[in-house]
């Protein structure tokens, strides 16, 4: 079973700052997911990647297979980016293994 | 497409009561899963299914039953609710590795 660790657990930043959230995993992955959950809200899939880098708007996800590490970056952060960001492995037939999430607060 | 739907959104049960959390998807996905989300524990897999008639246990299956009679529906049954089952429950379906989550059911067991 893959162990998925995220850091930091909590992050508070000022609007406009560059944000980095880290994820490490213990064994090889099939797919690495980044998910977003707003307070009291549902879970939205941001990225799914198994190599390289993906970008969507101000969000960038990277993965280093050799180091078993992935990062989620947010450029020009905004208060609406405040949410829990969750890293997860898997997602094929037998579901996902999740990190415990990073609580991000962006202050105006 | 409605995507993944879950009912009810909120539920309060007394200890020992039974209930079924409903999950349906209209995307013809073969894979479906149930997760629970608890503070400090994150999301954990309860049960999953790889197709109609096929289910298997996840990380925390005790106290829950599932069945998958059709591709669309994957209900989660609590046979005798316990306070430890107070949680937020998410259903998900997937196409390959891409995940689609339902809106969640917030369950409180008194």
Interface residues (C-beta under 8 A of the other chain):
Chain A: X30 X31 X33 X35 X42 X43 X44 X45 X48 X86 X88 X90 X91 X92 X93 X94 X95 X96 X97 X98 X99 X100 X101
Chain B: X30 X31 X33 X35 X40 X41 X42 X43 X44 X45 X48 X50 X56 X58 X90 X92 X94 X96 X97 X98 X99 X100 X101 X102 X103 X104
